[in-house]
C-alpha cells in the first residue's frame, strides 16, 4: 500500500532496485498517458537524460509501436509488456513483468537515468507498486468530468503528481478546471497537481521539472 506523504523525494539509497529512477504514468483510458509520454521523452533527452520506456497493454503492443514510430527515441529503448489481464495487476499486484523489462533495458543500455513506465488504461483505483517505481503520475482529463478529483480514487489520492490533462477541452465539456484544482487539493494532502494540454505541450515543462527535482536531483 502506498502511504500518503508530503515528502516527494526518494533518495537513491531508498530505492528497491539499483540504477535508473523508475517513474510510472497511470490513469484511465483516453486520459492522455501516451500523449504525455510523447511530450516527456524529447524534453528529457534534451536535458541529457539517459532514458528508456516501457508500455503496458492488455493483448497488444500498440502504444509501444506508436512510441517507436514517433522518432522521439531509439526504438530499441522501448519495450512492450502484454499484461494478458487487468493492467492494474501488472503494475501493482504482480509487477514482475515490468520489473524484468526495466532490468533488461538497464542491462542493455545502462547506465540509465530514467525509465518511464506507462500503464495500460485503468480506472481511478489504479496504483503503482513501490517495488516497481520510485515515483508515479496519475493522469485524468477534463473531458472525464470535473467531479473526478472529489471521488477520491486511489490514483487521485496516492499518486506523487496528479496531472489534469486536456485543459483546452474544458470549455467544450463544461468542466470547471479551478474546481478540479480546488477539490483535488482538498483530498491530496499537499501533493502537487499540474495542468497540461498534451496536444500543444502546454504545462509539460512543469511536469518535467517536478520529476527532475524529485527523483533526478541527485544525478
Phi and psi restraints in degrees (value plus and minus 20) as a CYANA .aco file:
   2 UNK   PHI    -100.6   -60.6
   2 UNK   PSI     106.0   146.0
   3 UNK   PHI    -113.6   -73.6
   3 UNK   PSI     104.2   144.2
   4 UNK   PHI     -77.7   -37.7
   4 UNK   PSI     121.2   161.2
   5 UNK   PHI    -177.4  -137.4
   5 UNK   PSI     132.7   172.7
   6 UNK   PHI    -118.6   -78.6
   6 UNK   PSI     -17.4    22.6
   7 UNK   PHI    -113.1   -73.1
   7 UNK   PSI      77.4   117.4
   8 UNK   PHI     -98.9   -58.9
   8 UNK   PSI     -45.9    -5.9
   9 UNK   PHI     -99.5   -59.5
   9 UNK   PSI     120.1   160.1
  10 UNK   PHI    -145.4  -105.4
  10 UNK   PSI      95.2   135.2
  11 UNK   PHI     -84.1   -44.1
  11 UNK   PSI     132.0   172.0
  12 UNK   PHI     -74.7   -34.7
  12 UNK   PSI     -58.3   -18.3
  13 UNK   PHI     -86.6   -46.6
  13 UNK   PSI     -38.8     1.2
  14 UNK   PHI    -109.5   -69.5
  14 UNK   PSI     -27.7    12.3
  15 UNK   PHI     -94.2   -54.2
  15 UNK   PSI     127.0   167.0
  16 UNK   PHI     -99.4   -59.4
  16 UNK   PSI     -17.8    22.2
  17 UNK   PHI    -164.7  -124.7
  17 UNK   PSI     133.6   173.6
  18 UNK   PHI    -101.2   -61.2
  18 UNK   PSI     150.5   190.5
  19 UNK   PHI      66.6   106.6
  19 UNK   PSI    -162.8  -122.8
  20 UNK   PHI     -83.0   -43.0
  20 UNK   PSI     130.7   170.7
  21 UNK   PHI     -88.5   -48.5
  21 UNK   PSI     119.3   159.3
  22 UNK   PHI    -134.7   -94.7
  22 UNK   PSI     100.9   140.9
  23 UNK   PHI    -139.3   -99.3
  23 UNK   PSI     104.3   144.3
  24 UNK   PHI    -112.5   -72.5
  24 UNK   PSI     127.6   167.6
  25 UNK   PHI    -146.6  -106.6
  25 UNK   PSI      91.6   131.6
  26 UNK   PHI    -143.1  -103.1
  26 UNK   PSI     155.1   195.1
  27 UNK   PHI     128.0   168.0
  27 UNK   PSI     149.0   189.0
  28 UNK   PHI     -84.4   -44.4
  28 UNK   PSI     142.8   182.8
  29 UNK   PHI     -77.6   -37.6
  29 UNK   PSI     112.9   152.9
  30 UNK   PHI      61.8   101.8
  30 UNK   PSI     -15.8    24.2
  31 UNK   PHI     -96.3   -56.3
  31 UNK   PSI     -38.3     1.7
  32 UNK   PHI      90.3   130.3
  32 UNK   PSI       6.6    46.6
  33 UNK   PHI     -83.1   -43.1
  33 UNK   PSI     -68.4   -28.4
  34 UNK   PHI     -87.9   -47.9
  34 UNK   PSI     -57.5   -17.5
  35 UNK   PHI     -82.0   -42.0
  35 UNK   PSI     -60.3   -20.3
  36 UNK   PHI     -84.7   -44.7
  36 UNK   PSI     -64.2   -24.2
  37 UNK   PHI     -75.3   -35.3
  37 UNK   PSI     -64.3   -24.3
  38 UNK   PHI     -87.5   -47.5
  38 UNK   PSI     -44.7    -4.7
  39 UNK   PHI    -102.5   -62.5
  39 UNK   PSI     -52.1   -12.1
  40 UNK   PHI     -92.5   -52.5
  40 UNK   PSI     -60.3   -20.3
  41 UNK   PHI     -73.8   -33.8
  41 UNK   PSI     -76.3   -36.3
  42 UNK   PHI     -85.7   -45.7
  42 UNK   PSI     -49.6    -9.6
  43 UNK   PHI     -89.6   -49.6
  43 UNK   PSI     -61.4   -21.4
  44 UNK   PHI     -89.2   -49.2
  44 UNK   PSI     -60.6   -20.6
  45 UNK   PHI     -81.6   -41.6
  45 UNK   PSI     -59.2   -19.2
  46 UNK   PHI     -84.1   -44.1
  46 UNK   PSI     -46.0    -6.0
  47 UNK   PHI    -102.3   -62.3
  47 UNK   PSI     -23.1    16.9
  48 UNK   PHI      65.8   105.8
  48 UNK   PSI      -7.2    32.8
  49 UNK   PHI     -92.5   -52.5
  49 UNK   PSI     108.6   148.6
  50 UNK   PHI    -103.4   -63.4
  50 UNK   PSI      95.0   135.0
  51 UNK   PHI    -147.2  -107.2
  51 UNK   PSI     128.8   168.8
  52 UNK   PHI    -164.9  -124.9
  52 UNK   PSI     144.1   184.1
  53 UNK   PHI    -156.1  -116.1
  53 UNK   PSI     120.9   160.9
  54 UNK   PHI    -145.8  -105.8
  54 UNK   PSI     114.2   154.2
  55 UNK   PHI    -138.7   -98.7
  55 UNK   PSI     131.3   171.3
  56 UNK   PHI    -139.8   -99.8
  56 UNK   PSI     111.7   151.7
  57 UNK   PHI    -161.2  -121.2
  57 UNK   PSI     140.2   180.2
  58 UNK   PHI     -84.3   -44.3
  58 UNK   PSI     -82.8   -42.8
  59 UNK   PHI    -159.2  -119.2
  59 UNK   PSI      12.9    52.9
  60 UNK   PHI    -167.9  -127.9
  60 UNK   PSI     143.6   183.6
  61 UNK   PHI    -135.6   -95.6
  61 UNK   PSI       7.0    47.0
  62 UNK   PHI     -79.6   -39.6
  62 UNK   PSI     -65.4   -25.4
  63 UNK   PHI     -84.4   -44.4
  63 UNK   PSI     -61.4   -21.4
  64 UNK   PHI     -82.8   -42.8
  64 UNK   PSI     -62.5   -22.5
  65 UNK   PHI     -84.9   -44.9
  65 UNK   PSI     -58.3   -18.3
  66 UNK   PHI     -80.2   -40.2
  66 UNK   PSI     -65.5   -25.5
  67 UNK   PHI     -86.3   -46.3
  67 UNK   PSI     -60.1   -20.1
  68 UNK   PHI     -82.4   -42.4
  68 UNK   PSI     -60.0   -20.0
  69 UNK   PHI     -95.2   -55.2
  69 UNK   PSI     -34.6     5.4
  70 UNK   PHI     -86.3   -46.3
  70 UNK   PSI     -43.4    -3.4
  71 UNK   PHI      58.5    98.5
  71 UNK   PSI     -13.9    26.1
  72 UNK   PHI    -101.2   -61.2
  72 UNK   PSI     -42.6    -2.6
  73 UNK   PHI    -172.3  -132.3
  73 UNK   PSI     131.6   171.6
  74 UNK   PHI     -72.6   -32.6
  74 UNK   PSI     100.2   140.2
  75 UNK   PHI     -75.0   -35.0
  75 UNK   PSI     -48.1    -8.1
  76 UNK   PHI     -89.6   -49.6
  76 UNK   PSI     -35.7     4.3
  77 UNK   PHI    -109.2   -69.2
  77 UNK   PSI     -10.1    29.9
  78 UNK   PHI    -138.6   -98.6
  78 UNK   PSI     103.8   143.8
  79 UNK   PHI    -138.8   -98.8
  79 UNK   PSI     123.8   163.8
  80 UNK   PHI    -126.7   -86.7
  80 UNK   PSI     117.9   157.9
  81 UNK   PHI    -132.5   -92.5
  81 UNK   PSI      99.9   139.9
  82 UNK   PHI    -113.8   -73.8
  82 UNK   PSI      88.2   128.2
  83 UNK   PHI     -91.5   -51.5
  83 UNK   PSI     -52.9   -12.9
  84 UNK   PHI      50.5    90.5
  84 UNK   PSI     -17.8    22.2
  85 UNK   PHI    -178.2  -138.2
  85 UNK   PSI    -187.8  -147.8
  86 UNK   PHI     -72.4   -32.4
  86 UNK   PSI     105.1   145.1
  87 UNK   PHI     -76.5   -36.5
  87 UNK   PSI     -50.7   -10.7
  88 UNK   PHI     -79.1   -39.1
  88 UNK   PSI     -57.8   -17.8
  89 UNK   PHI     -79.4   -39.4
  89 UNK   PSI     -60.2   -20.2
  90 UNK   PHI     -95.8   -55.8
  90 UNK   PSI     -32.0     8.0
  91 UNK   PHI    -131.5   -91.5
  91 UNK   PSI     -31.3     8.7
  92 UNK   PHI    -147.3  -107.3
  92 UNK   PSI     -83.2   -43.2
  93 UNK   PHI     -85.0   -45.0
  93 UNK   PSI     -64.7   -24.7
  94 UNK   PHI    -161.1  -121.1
  94 UNK   PSI      63.3   103.3
  95 UNK   PHI    -102.8   -62.8
  95 UNK   PSI      -2.6    37.4
  96 UNK   PHI     -75.1   -35.1
  96 UNK   PSI     -65.4   -25.4
  97 UNK   PHI     -81.1   -41.1
  97 UNK   PSI     -59.9   -19.9
  98 UNK   PHI     -90.7   -50.7
  98 UNK   PSI     -57.7   -17.7
  99 UNK   PHI     -84.3   -44.3
  99 UNK   PSI     -60.9   -20.9
 100 UNK   PHI     -84.9   -44.9
 100 UNK   PSI     -60.4   -20.4
 101 UNK   PHI     -84.2   -44.2
 101 UNK   PSI     -62.4   -22.4
 102 UNK   PHI     -84.0   -44.0
 102 UNK   PSI     -62.3   -22.3
 103 UNK   PHI     -82.3   -42.3
 103 UNK   PSI     -58.9   -18.9
 104 UNK   PHI     -83.8   -43.8
 104 UNK   PSI     -63.0   -23.0
 105 UNK   PHI     -85.1   -45.1
 105 UNK   PSI     -59.9   -19.9
 106 UNK   PHI     -82.2   -42.2
 106 UNK   PSI     -63.4   -23.4
 107 UNK   PHI     -86.1   -46.1
 107 UNK   PSI     -56.4   -16.4
 108 UNK   PHI    -103.0   -63.0
 108 UNK   PSI     -58.1   -18.1
 109 UNK   PHI    -139.6   -99.6
 109 UNK   PSI     -18.9    21.1
 110 UNK   PHI     -84.8   -44.8
 110 UNK   PSI     140.4   180.4
 111 UNK   PHI     -96.3   -56.3
 111 UNK   PSI     117.4   157.4
 112 UNK   PHI    -127.1   -87.1
 112 UNK   PSI     135.3   175.3
 113 UNK   PHI    -115.8   -75.8
 113 UNK   PSI     -52.9   -12.9
 114 UNK   PHI    -170.6  -130.6
 114 UNK   PSI     114.2   154.2
 115 UNK   PHI    -139.2   -99.2
 115 UNK   PSI      99.5   139.5
 116 UNK   PHI    -113.8   -73.8
 116 UNK   PSI     106.9   146.9
 117 UNK   PHI    -138.4   -98.4
 117 UNK   PSI      89.2   129.2
 118 UNK   PHI    -113.9   -73.9
 118 UNK   PSI     105.9   145.9
 119 UNK   PHI     -99.8   -59.8
 119 UNK   PSI     135.5   175.5
 120 UNK   PHI     -85.2   -45.2
 120 UNK   PSI     137.8   177.8
 121 UNK   PHI     -80.4   -40.4
 121 UNK   PSI     114.9   154.9
 122 UNK   PHI    -167.2  -127.2
 122 UNK   PSI    -196.4  -156.4
 123 UNK   PHI    -108.2   -68.2
 123 UNK   PSI    -192.4  -152.4
 124 UNK   PHI     -90.6   -50.6
 124 UNK   PSI     -29.7    10.3
 125 UNK   PHI    -108.4   -68.4
 125 UNK   PSI     -23.9    16.1
 126 UNK   PHI     -85.1   -45.1
 126 UNK   PSI     110.7   150.7
 127 UNK   PHI    -158.6  -118.6
 127 UNK   PSI     143.7   183.7
 128 UNK   PHI    -124.7   -84.7
 128 UNK   PSI     119.7   159.7
 129 UNK   PHI     -88.6   -48.6
 129 UNK   PSI     115.7   155.7
 130 UNK   PHI     -99.8   -59.8
 130 UNK   PSI     -18.1    21.9
 131 UNK   PHI     -97.8   -57.8
 131 UNK   PSI     -42.5    -2.5
 132 UNK   PHI    -116.2   -76.2
 132 UNK   PSI     -69.9   -29.9
 133 UNK   PHI    -138.6   -98.6
 133 UNK   PSI     137.3   177.3
 134 UNK   PHI    -112.7   -72.7
 134 UNK   PSI     -36.2     3.8
 135 UNK   PHI    -187.7  -147.7
 135 UNK   PSI     123.7   163.7
 136 UNK   PHI    -168.3  -128.3
 136 UNK   PSI     128.5   168.5
 137 UNK   PHI    -128.8   -88.8
 137 UNK   PSI     124.9   164.9
 138 UNK   PHI    -141.7  -101.7
 138 UNK   PSI     105.8   145.8
 139 UNK   PHI    -127.8   -87.8
 139 UNK   PSI     104.7   144.7
 140 UNK   PHI    -142.7  -102.7
 140 UNK   PSI     152.0   192.0
 141 UNK   PHI    -156.8  -116.8
 141 UNK   PSI     135.2   175.2
 142 UNK   PHI     -83.0   -43.0
 142 UNK   PSI     -49.1    -9.1
 143 UNK   PHI     -88.9   -48.9
 143 UNK   PSI     -36.5     3.5
 144 UNK   PHI     -98.6   -58.6
 144 UNK   PSI     -30.1     9.9
 145 UNK   PHI      96.5   136.5
 145 UNK   PSI     116.3   156.3
 146 UNK   PHI    -100.7   -60.7
 146 UNK   PSI     -15.9    24.1
 147 UNK   PHI    -111.8   -71.8
 147 UNK   PSI     -22.9    17.1
 148 UNK   PHI     -78.7   -38.7
 148 UNK   PSI     -67.8   -27.8
 149 UNK   PHI     -77.5   -37.5
 149 UNK   PSI     -59.3   -19.3
 150 UNK   PHI     -96.8   -56.8
 150 UNK   PSI     -26.3    13.7
 151 UNK   PHI     -95.9   -55.9
 151 UNK   PSI     -31.6     8.4
 152 UNK   PHI      40.2    80.2
 152 UNK   PSI      15.2    55.2
 153 UNK   PHI     -78.5   -38.5
 153 UNK   PSI     132.7   172.7
 154 UNK   PHI     -77.6   -37.6
 154 UNK   PSI     -58.8   -18.8
 155 UNK   PHI     -82.0   -42.0
 155 UNK   PSI     -58.9   -18.9
 156 UNK   PHI     -84.7   -44.7
 156 UNK   PSI     -66.2   -26.2
 157 UNK   PHI    -100.0   -60.0
 157 UNK   PSI     -58.5   -18.5
 158 UNK   PHI    -121.0   -81.0
 158 UNK   PSI     -35.8     4.2
 159 UNK   PHI     -83.5   -43.5
 159 UNK   PSI     132.2   172.2
 160 UNK   PHI     -88.6   -48.6
 160 UNK   PSI     -57.2   -17.2
 161 UNK   PHI    -154.9  -114.9
 161 UNK   PSI     109.8   149.8
 162 UNK   PHI    -117.6   -77.6
 162 UNK   PSI     104.3   144.3
 163 UNK   PHI    -126.7   -86.7
 163 UNK   PSI     101.4   141.4
 164 UNK   PHI    -118.8   -78.8
 164 UNK   PSI      87.6   127.6
 165 UNK   PHI    -120.1   -80.1
 165 UNK   PSI     151.4   191.4
 166 UNK   PHI      38.5    78.5
 166 UNK   PSI      22.1    62.1
 167 UNK   PHI     -82.5   -42.5
 167 UNK   PSI     -44.3    -4.3
 168 UNK   PHI     -87.5   -47.5
 168 UNK   PSI     -41.6    -1.6
 169 UNK   PHI    -106.0   -66.0
 169 UNK   PSI     -31.5     8.5
 170 UNK   PHI     -73.0   -33.0
 170 UNK   PSI     -65.5   -25.5
 171 UNK   PHI     -83.7   -43.7
 171 UNK   PSI     -48.6    -8.6
 172 UNK   PHI    -101.5   -61.5
 172 UNK   PSI     -42.6    -2.6
 173 UNK   PHI    -131.4   -91.4
 173 UNK   PSI      -9.8    30.2
 174 UNK   PHI      37.1    77.1
 174 UNK   PSI      23.4    63.4
 175 UNK   PHI    -118.5   -78.5
 175 UNK   PSI     120.5   160.5
 176 UNK   PHI    -121.0   -81.0
 176 UNK   PSI      80.5   120.5
 177 UNK   PHI     -84.0   -44.0
 177 UNK   PSI     -58.4   -18.4
 178 UNK   PHI     -84.4   -44.4
 178 UNK   PSI     -54.6   -14.6
 179 UNK   PHI     -85.4   -45.4
 179 UNK   PSI     -61.8   -21.8
 180 UNK   PHI     -80.7   -40.7
 180 UNK   PSI     -63.0   -23.0
 181 UNK   PHI     -83.2   -43.2
 181 UNK   PSI     -66.3   -26.3
 182 UNK   PHI     -83.4   -43.4
 182 UNK   PSI     -67.6   -27.6
 183 UNK   PHI     -94.5   -54.5
 183 UNK   PSI     -50.5   -10.5
 184 UNK   PHI     -85.4   -45.4
 184 UNK   PSI     -61.6   -21.6
 185 UNK   PHI     -81.1   -41.1
 185 UNK   PSI     -56.5   -16.5
 186 UNK   PHI     -85.9   -45.9
 186 UNK   PSI     -48.8    -8.8
 187 UNK   PHI    -123.9   -83.9
 187 UNK   PSI     -25.8    14.2
 188 UNK   PHI    -122.8   -82.8
 188 UNK   PSI     -15.0    25.0
 189 UNK   PHI      35.2    75.2
 189 UNK   PSI      20.8    60.8
 190 UNK   PHI      68.9   108.9
 190 UNK   PSI     -24.9    15.1
 191 UNK   PHI     -92.4   -52.4
 191 UNK   PSI     127.2   167.2
 192 UNK   PHI     -92.1   -52.1
 192 UNK   PSI     131.3   171.3
 193 UNK   PHI    -145.7  -105.7
 193 UNK   PSI     109.5   149.5
 194 UNK   PHI    -143.1  -103.1
 194 UNK   PSI     124.6   164.6
 195 UNK   PHI    -123.3   -83.3
 195 UNK   PSI     114.6   154.6
 196 UNK   PHI    -158.8  -118.8
 196 UNK   PSI     136.0   176.0
 197 UNK   PHI    -146.2  -106.2
 197 UNK   PSI      75.4   115.4
 198 UNK   PHI     -93.7   -53.7
 198 UNK   PSI     -29.0    11.0
 199 UNK   PHI     -91.6   -51.6
 199 UNK   PSI     -62.7   -22.7
 200 UNK   PHI    -116.9   -76.9
 200 UNK   PSI     -38.8     1.2
 201 UNK   PHI      73.1   113.1
 201 UNK   PSI     -21.3    18.7
 202 UNK   PHI     -81.9   -41.9
 202 UNK   PSI     110.3   150.3
 203 UNK   PHI      67.0   107.0
 203 UNK   PSI     -31.2     8.8
 204 UNK   PHI     -90.9   -50.9
 204 UNK   PSI     -52.8   -12.8
 205 UNK   PHI     -77.5   -37.5
 205 UNK   PSI     -56.1   -16.1
 206 UNK   PHI     -87.3   -47.3
 206 UNK   PSI     -53.8   -13.8
 207 UNK   PHI     -85.7   -45.7
 207 UNK   PSI     -65.1   -25.1
 208 UNK   PHI     -79.7   -39.7
 208 UNK   PSI     -66.1   -26.1
 209 UNK   PHI     -83.5   -43.5
 209 UNK   PSI     -57.6   -17.6
 210 UNK   PHI     -85.2   -45.2
 210 UNK   PSI     -67.4   -27.4
 211 UNK   PHI     -81.6   -41.6
 211 UNK   PSI     -65.6   -25.6
 212 UNK   PHI     -80.2   -40.2
 212 UNK   PSI     -62.1   -22.1
 213 UNK   PHI     -89.8   -49.8
 213 UNK   PSI     -55.7   -15.7
 214 UNK   PHI    -110.6   -70.6
 214 UNK   PSI     -48.9    -8.9
 215 UNK   PHI    -149.8  -109.8
 215 UNK   PSI     -29.8    10.2
 216 UNK   PHI    -134.2   -94.2
 216 UNK   PSI     -11.4    28.6
 217 UNK   PHI     -83.3   -43.3
 217 UNK   PSI     -44.2    -4.2
 218 UNK   PHI    -121.1   -81.1
 218 UNK   PSI      -1.5    38.5
